[in-house]
């Protein structure tokens, strides 16, 4: 009888412990709170336009660090994919290069920068190739490694968008209009392709555009025409025409609530191709009351000596 009583007491204590453990587990992973699988990620909070403008102006440098364009064995750099997509604008296949962030992960969502080349260029013109290498892939990889830039996808399209010609054959009004036509292909064809084939964070908070020379003209044209799509707009040594052929000077404004986070305009003091055109855009935006950063590169020419400092800064400022 005594042995039976001891056995029953021991069994009762075991049951009480089991119930206590069960309650403890329920408090952690069950109950009224969401489980780990149900918890949503915190939304990314961007700097306001005023905050980013002040941040950009405070962090402009005269000369970018020499090591920013050096490729290091220990630093991961993104892979480049050459893609083709169907253009409903031209009714034929078109091409672009896509620079993925280092260690691209399809379970993550990445913001996107569209980088537009200049006159006579193509989807390879701003990539790391030849003696005139722009080094965007290296500059971005180093900036990400140092924690100075967000992980992002960079798209390099061919922006010559002619109904019948595949390549630019002269600097004239017909070909200018072909470059201006890229606005339609970008919005209707390329952006939907990128968003459906890559792990992309969508919306103006996560979308930027910039370009060099004719690409700078187009990035301004596209950015001012569609501020609902692009939260960050840049241009380096932009070609003339935005305020004459594409949009009128008085149209270079933003409606209240559609102001981008950043407009970043770069010019080179030794640019003998577009001369004072960037200064004209700077003056026009100032007259129109458009907040922007004026980035003047001393000794910068119409090429890599101005393009590299522009991208070094712009990549660090967007998606902050």
C-alpha positions as CSV (number, residue, x, y, z in Angstrom):
1,X,0.0,0.0,0.0
2,X,2.8,2.4,0.9
3,X,4.6,1.5,-2.3
4,X,1.4,2.2,-4.4
5,X,1.1,5.6,-2.7
6,X,4.7,6.5,-3.5
7,X,4.1,5.5,-7.2
8,X,0.9,7.6,-7.4
9,X,2.7,10.6,-5.9
10,X,5.6,10.3,-8.3
11,X,3.2,10.0,-11.3
12,X,1.3,13.1,-10.1
13,X,4.5,15.2,-9.9
14,X,5.5,14.1,-13.5
15,X,2.1,15.1,-14.8
16,X,2.3,18.5,-13.1
17,X,5.8,19.1,-14.6
18,X,4.6,18.1,-18.0
19,X,1.7,20.6,-17.8
20,X,4.0,23.3,-16.7
21,X,6.4,22.7,-19.6
22,X,3.5,22.7,-22.0
23,X,2.3,26.1,-20.7
24,X,5.8,27.5,-21.0
25,X,6.1,26.4,-24.7
26,X,2.6,27.8,-25.5
27,X,3.6,31.2,-24.1
28,X,6.6,31.4,-26.4
29,X,5.4,30.1,-29.7
30,X,1.6,30.0,-29.4
31,X,-0.9,32.0,-27.4
32,X,-2.3,35.2,-28.9
33,X,1.0,36.5,-30.4
34,X,2.1,35.7,-34.0
35,X,4.5,32.9,-34.7
36,X,7.9,33.6,-36.4
37,X,6.4,32.5,-39.7
38,X,3.5,34.9,-39.4
39,X,5.6,38.0,-38.4
40,X,6.0,40.4,-41.3
41,X,9.2,42.3,-41.9
42,X,9.4,45.8,-40.7
43,X,8.9,48.3,-43.6
44,X,12.0,50.2,-44.7
45,X,11.8,53.9,-43.7
46,X,13.6,56.2,-46.1
47,X,15.1,59.6,-45.4
48,X,12.7,62.4,-46.2
49,X,13.6,64.6,-49.3
50,X,14.8,67.4,-47.0
51,X,16.9,65.0,-44.9
52,X,18.5,63.3,-48.0
53,X,19.2,66.6,-49.7
54,X,21.0,67.8,-46.6
55,X,22.8,64.5,-46.2
56,X,23.9,64.6,-49.9
57,X,25.2,68.1,-49.8
58,X,27.1,67.5,-46.5
59,X,28.8,64.4,-48.0
60,X,29.9,65.7,-51.4
61,X,33.7,65.2,-51.8
62,X,36.1,66.9,-54.2
63,X,37.9,63.7,-55.2
64,X,36.6,60.2,-54.8
65,X,38.9,57.8,-53.0
66,X,41.4,56.1,-55.4
67,X,40.7,52.7,-53.9
68,X,37.0,53.0,-54.7
69,X,37.7,51.8,-58.3
70,X,40.1,49.0,-57.3
71,X,38.9,45.4,-57.4
72,X,39.9,43.4,-54.3
73,X,40.0,39.6,-54.1
74,X,38.4,39.6,-50.6
75,X,35.4,41.8,-51.8
76,X,32.3,40.1,-53.4
77,X,31.1,41.8,-56.6
78,X,27.8,41.3,-58.4
79,X,27.3,39.1,-61.4
80,X,26.2,40.6,-64.8
81,X,23.5,38.9,-66.8
82,X,22.7,39.8,-70.4
83,X,19.0,39.6,-71.0
84,X,16.6,39.9,-73.9
85,X,13.0,41.0,-73.6
86,X,10.1,41.6,-76.0
87,X,9.4,45.2,-76.7
88,X,5.8,46.0,-77.5
89,X,7.0,49.5,-78.3
90,X,9.1,48.3,-81.2
91,X,7.6,44.9,-81.7
92,X,10.9,43.1,-81.5
93,X,13.5,41.7,-79.1
94,X,15.6,44.1,-77.2
95,X,18.6,43.7,-74.9
96,X,19.9,44.9,-71.5
97,X,22.5,44.0,-68.9
98,X,21.5,43.4,-65.3
99,X,24.0,43.8,-62.5
100,X,22.9,41.8,-59.5
101,X,24.1,42.6,-56.0
102,X,26.8,40.5,-54.5
103,X,25.3,37.2,-53.1
104,X,22.0,37.9,-54.8
105,X,19.2,36.1,-52.9
106,X,15.8,35.5,-54.4
107,X,14.2,35.5,-51.0
108,X,15.1,39.1,-50.6
109,X,13.7,42.2,-52.4
110,X,16.1,44.7,-53.9
111,X,15.6,48.3,-55.1
112,X,16.5,49.0,-58.7
113,X,18.6,51.6,-60.5
114,X,18.2,52.1,-64.2
115,X,21.5,53.5,-65.7
116,X,21.3,55.0,-69.2
117,X,24.2,55.3,-71.6
118,X,25.0,58.3,-73.9
119,X,24.8,58.9,-77.7
120,X,26.2,56.0,-79.8
121,X,26.2,53.7,-76.8
122,X,24.5,50.5,-76.0
123,X,23.8,48.2,-73.0
124,X,27.6,47.7,-72.5
125,X,28.8,51.3,-72.5
126,X,28.7,51.9,-68.8
127,X,30.1,48.5,-67.8
128,X,33.6,47.6,-66.7
129,X,35.3,47.1,-70.1
130,X,38.4,48.3,-71.9
131,X,40.6,51.3,-71.0
132,X,37.6,53.6,-70.6
133,X,36.1,51.3,-67.9
134,X,33.5,53.2,-65.8
135,X,33.9,50.7,-63.0
136,X,30.3,50.9,-61.7
137,X,30.3,47.3,-60.8
138,X,33.5,47.7,-58.7
139,X,32.4,51.1,-57.2
140,X,29.1,49.6,-56.1
141,X,30.6,46.4,-54.7
142,X,33.1,48.3,-52.7
143,X,30.4,50.7,-51.4
144,X,28.2,47.8,-50.3
145,X,31.1,46.0,-48.6
146,X,31.9,49.2,-46.7
147,X,28.2,49.6,-45.7
148,X,28.0,52.9,-47.7
149,X,25.4,51.8,-50.3
150,X,22.3,49.6,-50.3
151,X,22.2,46.3,-52.0
152,X,20.6,47.0,-55.3
153,X,20.0,45.7,-58.8
154,X,21.4,48.0,-61.6
155,X,19.9,47.7,-65.1
156,X,21.8,48.9,-68.2
157,X,19.5,49.1,-71.2
158,X,20.1,50.0,-74.8
159,X,18.1,53.3,-75.0
160,X,18.2,53.8,-78.7
161,X,14.6,53.1,-79.4
162,X,14.0,53.5,-83.2
163,X,11.0,51.9,-85.0
164,X,13.2,50.4,-87.8
165,X,16.9,51.0,-86.9
166,X,18.7,48.8,-84.4
167,X,21.7,51.2,-84.2
168,X,22.2,54.9,-84.1
169,X,23.6,56.1,-87.5
170,X,24.0,59.9,-86.9
171,X,23.5,62.8,-84.6
172,X,20.2,64.3,-85.9
173,X,16.6,65.0,-84.9
174,X,15.4,61.6,-86.1
175,X,17.8,59.7,-83.8
176,X,17.2,62.2,-81.0
177,X,13.5,61.2,-81.1
178,X,14.5,57.6,-81.0
179,X,16.3,58.1,-77.7
180,X,13.3,60.1,-76.4
181,X,11.1,57.1,-77.4
182,X,12.8,55.0,-74.7
183,X,10.5,56.4,-72.1
184,X,7.7,54.3,-73.6
185,X,9.7,51.1,-73.8
186,X,11.1,51.5,-70.3
187,X,7.7,51.9,-68.6
188,X,5.7,49.5,-70.8
189,X,8.2,46.7,-71.4
190,X,11.6,46.8,-69.6
191,X,10.4,47.6,-66.1
192,X,7.6,45.0,-66.1
193,X,10.2,42.4,-67.3
194,X,12.6,43.2,-64.6
195,X,9.9,43.2,-61.9
196,X,8.6,39.8,-63.1
197,X,12.0,38.1,-63.6
198,X,14.0,39.4,-60.6
199,X,13.4,39.8,-56.9
200,X,12.5,43.5,-57.0
201,X,11.1,45.9,-54.4
202,X,8.7,48.0,-56.4
203,X,7.4,51.5,-56.1
204,X,9.1,54.9,-56.3
205,X,10.7,54.4,-52.9
206,X,12.7,51.6,-54.5
207,X,13.3,52.8,-58.0
208,X,16.0,55.2,-59.3
209,X,17.2,56.4,-62.7
210,X,20.3,58.2,-63.9
211,X,22.2,58.5,-67.1
212,X,25.2,60.0,-68.9
213,X,25.0,62.6,-71.7
214,X,22.0,61.6,-73.9
215,X,21.2,59.2,-71.1
216,X,21.2,62.1,-68.7
217,X,18.8,64.0,-70.9
218,X,16.5,61.0,-70.9
219,X,16.8,60.3,-67.2
220,X,15.7,63.9,-66.5
221,X,12.9,63.7,-69.1
222,X,11.7,60.4,-67.7
223,X,12.0,61.4,-64.0
224,X,10.2,64.7,-64.5
225,X,7.5,63.0,-66.6
226,X,6.9,60.1,-64.2
227,X,7.8,61.1,-60.6
228,X,5.2,58.6,-59.5
229,X,7.6,55.9,-60.6
230,X,11.0,57.2,-59.7
231,X,11.9,58.4,-56.3
232,X,15.6,59.2,-57.2
233,X,16.7,61.0,-60.3
234,X,20.2,61.7,-61.5
235,X,22.0,63.0,-64.6
236,X,25.7,63.4,-65.4
237,X,26.8,65.7,-68.2
238,X,23.2,65.7,-69.6
239,X,22.8,66.5,-73.3
240,X,20.6,69.4,-74.4
241,X,17.0,69.1,-75.4
242,X,14.9,68.3,-72.3
243,X,13.6,71.8,-72.0
244,X,13.1,72.2,-75.8
245,X,12.2,68.9,-77.4
246,X,10.9,66.8,-74.6
247,X,9.3,69.0,-72.1
248,X,9.0,72.8,-71.7
249,X,11.1,74.6,-69.1
250,X,8.0,75.4,-67.0
251,X,7.2,71.7,-66.9
252,X,10.4,70.9,-65.1
253,X,8.5,70.9,-61.8
254,X,6.8,68.4,-59.5
255,X,3.3,68.4,-58.2
256,X,2.9,68.6,-54.4
257,X,3.3,65.1,-53.0
258,X,5.2,63.8,-56.0
259,X,8.6,65.4,-55.3
260,X,11.4,62.8,-55.5
261,X,13.7,62.1,-52.6
262,X,16.6,63.3,-54.6
263,X,17.5,65.1,-57.9
264,X,21.3,64.8,-58.4
265,X,22.9,66.7,-61.2
266,X,26.6,66.4,-62.1
267,X,28.8,68.4,-64.5
268,X,32.5,68.5,-65.5
269,X,34.4,71.8,-65.6
270,X,36.3,70.6,-68.7
271,X,33.3,69.2,-70.6
272,X,33.7,70.4,-74.2
273,X,30.8,68.3,-75.6
274,X,27.7,69.7,-73.8
275,X,29.5,72.8,-72.5
276,X,27.2,74.7,-70.3
277,X,24.1,72.6,-70.8
278,X,24.2,71.1,-67.2
279,X,24.5,74.6,-65.8
280,X,21.4,75.5,-67.8
281,X,19.4,72.6,-66.2
282,X,20.8,73.6,-62.7
283,X,19.6,77.2,-63.3
284,X,16.2,76.1,-64.6
285,X,15.5,73.9,-61.6
286,X,16.7,76.7,-59.3
287,X,14.3,79.1,-61.0
288,X,11.4,76.5,-60.8
289,X,12.1,76.0,-57.1
290,X,13.1,72.3,-57.6
291,X,15.4,71.2,-54.7
292,X,18.4,69.4,-56.1
293,X,22.1,68.7,-55.6
294,X,24.5,70.5,-57.9
295,X,27.7,68.4,-58.2
296,X,30.4,70.2,-60.0
297,X,33.5,68.1,-60.8
298,X,36.7,70.2,-61.2
299,X,38.8,69.0,-64.2
300,X,35.9,66.6,-65.1
301,X,35.5,65.9,-68.8
302,X,32.7,64.4,-70.9
303,X,33.5,60.9,-69.8
304,X,34.7,58.7,-67.0
305,X,36.4,61.5,-65.1
306,X,32.9,62.9,-64.4
307,X,30.9,59.7,-64.6
308,X,32.7,57.9,-61.9
309,X,32.4,60.6,-59.3
310,X,28.7,60.9,-60.2
311,X,28.0,57.2,-59.7
312,X,30.3,57.1,-56.6
313,X,28.0,59.7,-54.9
314,X,24.6,58.7,-56.4
315,X,25.0,55.0,-55.5
316,X,25.6,56.1,-51.9
317,X,22.7,58.5,-51.7
318,X,19.9,56.5,-53.2
319,X,17.6,54.2,-51.1
320,X,18.9,55.7,-47.9
